[in-house]
Amino acid sequence: MKDKDLFEYAVIRTVPRVEREEFLNVGVVLYCRDQKFLKAKFEINEDRLKAFSPQINMAQVKEYLIAFEQICEGTPLAGPIACLPMAERFRWLTAPRSTILQTSTVHSGFCEDANEKLNILYQRLVLII
């Protein structure tokens, strides 16, 4: 049996009006050093987000989430942060900030397959099932 590896994750949240501190979970980012894994998975349910905040700039949210994903992937076109080592990219992505896109506190656990764990967390924390 394969040993389980430590992973860390955070929920990606859209915060339409930062001053109200209300948010909607839109994704999950997961980092596992031993599996050399850093990936974000997200979905924008436009109807739900617009019901939550009719004035939200959907194009801006999409742009920020795509940049988030590109930083995870280490895409050089995503700027200097995307060129950092994987652990530093994860720490930068999950650092506290007051913007329309934020993350929860970082949580940890153990898994055999980081991609499978990302999918499980995504289903539990983001999708309405």
PyMOL commands that set and color helices and strands:
alter all, ss='L'
color gray80, all
select helices_A, chain A and resi 18-20+46-52+58-73+76-78+80-83+86-93+114-125
alter helices_A, ss='H'
color red, helices_A
select strands_A, chain A and resi 5-14+24-32+37-42+101-103+107-111
alter strands_A, ss='S'
color yellow, strands_A
deselect
rebuild
show_as cartoon
